[in-house]
Amino acid sequence: DGSAMRVLIVFKKSFLEVHGARRAASVRDPEFRRRLVRADLENRRALEEVLAHLERRGVRYDAVVRGSLAARRRYDLVVSLGGDGTFFAAARHVNDIPILGINSDPGSSLGLWTCADRFGFREPLDRALEGRLPGVTVRRMEVSINGKPIRERPFNDVLFAHRNPAAMTRYRLRVGARTEDQKSSGLWISTAAGSTAAIRSAGGRRMPLSSRRLQYLVREPYTW
């Protein structure tokens, strides 16, 4: 029974919501201004329609801006409403709760991890609420800094680098029994889910989604 479920909606704010109409008015390119206004309208409509659909079904929900999840309440389903960035923000904060991705604005948001947009979300959302939507298990990684675990578990990748992007990164890389002191622009570490993104652009390989392995790639190694 979908009405017995508790759902968390994680949504993104548009450029206009974050920076205000005055900032958008300062954009000189009229076409870009129109795109900002349209994106704001699409995001608002998507959120309104998803919430209205849940209310019609009598589903209890909380809605929070991405990255600021509600108090430590247990949810049965998380719905990310935005693009891949919103999906990743939601995924960092949950462990074993199913996540359903809805692209709020396909015209301006990349949504490889979303299964629908605001026009076609009702059927997959209803199936998820009723427990009839097949799921896919995705492996993530656990990261520790100086032996202290980080609470969030990265869904796609981690970049280990100097806080100054132009500075050289010095580190000791240990993989299994092999150890090497290195200098480079940093180190990409990726899950299978993140292997199609930044690490692939840097020269990495795409991995099967079901893979349990991690992939790493040294960025611009200093070999002199």
TABEL-V39211 format. One record per run of one state. SS is the DSSP state (h for helix, s for strand, l for the rest). FROM is the first residue (numbers start at 1). TO is the last residue. If there is no record, write none. Layout:
BEGIN
<<SS;FROM;TO> <SS;FROM;TO>>
END
This chain:
BEGIN
<<l;1;1> <h;2;4> <l;5;5> <s;6;11> <l;12;14> <h;15;25> <l;26;29> <h;30;57> <l;58;59> <s;60;65> <l;66;76> <s;77;82> <l;83;83> <h;84;91> <l;92;97> <s;98;103> <l;104;115> <s;116;117> <l;118;120> <h;121;129> <l;130;143> <s;144;145> <l;146;147> <s;148;149> <l;150;156> <s;157;160> <l;161;168> <s;169;175> <l;176;177> <s;178;184> <l;185;185> <s;186;190> <l;191;197> <h;198;201> <l;202;214> <s;215;219> <l;220;224>>
END
